[in-house]
């Protein structure tokens, strides 16, 4: 794992088209702004884990025993608001969007 130090309003660039910016720091919480193409899914870890669990995928990448197939699962995990999973609309001429 690469570990970098950044201060407020400083950014990290991943590849050619993903920029992560430190928006705010309050106590032990850091707010990040993420600019990425709409084709790149961006989720908080707990949302990603819920999606994987809903799809029956465990840490080893294999379907969980007795879990339903992916084709029978609804796209929104139970108890998770769809807004957390829906990509935001592009907000600039490059087709990039922002998520926090």
Secondary structure by P-SEA (a helix, b strand, c coil): cbbbbbcccccccccccbbbbbccccccbbbbbbbbcccbbbbcaaaaaaaaaaaccccccccccccccccccccccccccccccccccccccccccccc
